[in-house]
């Protein structure tokens, strides 16, 4: 019992130091991207037989870019912790949206269209569906772990601190992490509730992964420049020293 208590206290202390050291603006963008992409996942972007993307994709690349940057600077475990925090904040936000969707009276859209369907549609959009939230939460949790571990593993193999190393670890981890994200979500939600076939699941998972990879290719140079700026300015160094001291102890 004392050992478990000590582990919990250490993890809490770790979180405190990590949150004090993580770049605030990047964390804000990360959390907002997780919240927004879950909202806009309910709107279609592309809908074909074996190719499907929702509007959440237009923001999901931000999440993976931030995860890659956090992994590059702090390591896989801290990046996973930050991802879990973003997921918890998203669940809290979904709870707030759900509560307000149950509040009576009209949305502003009702007065534009003079139709009760506008109220029902907006309540359903912001109130969400339990199985979609469940699927997205599980999918992102698993994908975050996969993305961070693979990213760091490749970084450990490619020792040089240059753009090529950053690009390789980001591209490979992103395409695999996004595939896992899409696949897990589709297996939980699309197959169970929408009647998708396994072929549709695999094809759409591959499509989403490739689309995410293209976004990563476009913005990876920005992520690398920001990471180098963090290193140059010593941002997050207190946490890195804390982790290194723990390893020595």
Secondary structure, 3 states (H helix, E strand, C coil): CHHHHHHHHHHHHHHHHHHHHCCHHHHHHHHHHHHHHHHHCCCEEEECCCCEEECCHHHHHHHHHHHHHHHHHHCHHHHHHHHHHHHHHHHHHHHHHHHHHCCCCCCHHHHHHCCHHHHHHHHHHHHCCHHHHHHHHHHHHHHHHHHHHHHHHHHHHCCCCCHHHHHHHHHHHHHHHHHHHHHHHHHHHHHHHHCCCHHHHHHHHHHHHHHHHHHHHHHHHHHHHHHHHHHHHCCCHHHHHHHHHHHHC
